Amino acid sequence: MRKVKTFTDLVFNPHALSKEARYLPSPLREEYMEAKHAVMRFDNGYGISVVKGDMFYSNGIDTYEVAVLKDGAICYDTSITDDVIGYVNADEVSNIMKQIQELK
């Protein structure tokens, strides 16, 4: 039996948008530079994308925007959600991750 992955297993890196941020005017530049992104794929073909930053459905501090992935792309037709899920805390992210890992 595999261990269920949770929020603490996620590895956050600078969001891809931060690479282009140096060309943006301040304060937009700072918002993009501070954005973080984690992606995890699961054995069932699904995955999760978790972003943190003011330009997402996140307060940039301790809430996150989550998307369910299928084969690496955002999936809008699961029993979990039909959209991205915004303003969730770390415990809620863990719960969503558990649900994703149970998808068939």
ZIDAGI-V619425 format. One record per residue. OMEGA is omega in whole degrees, 0 to 359 (999 if undefined). Layout:
omega
OMEGA
OMEGA
This chain:
omega
181
176
178
178
180
182
183
178
181
176
181
177
174
179
180
179
183
179
180
187
183
180
184
176
174
2
179
179
181
179
180
180
183
182
180
184
174
177
176
177
182
184
183
179
177
178
180
172
181
179
180
179
185
182
176
174
185
176
178
183
185
170
190
171
185
172
173
179
171
183
174
181
178
182
184
184
175
175
181
182
174
181
169
180
185
173
177
179
185
179
178
176
178
179
178
178
179
180
180
181
179
180
178
999
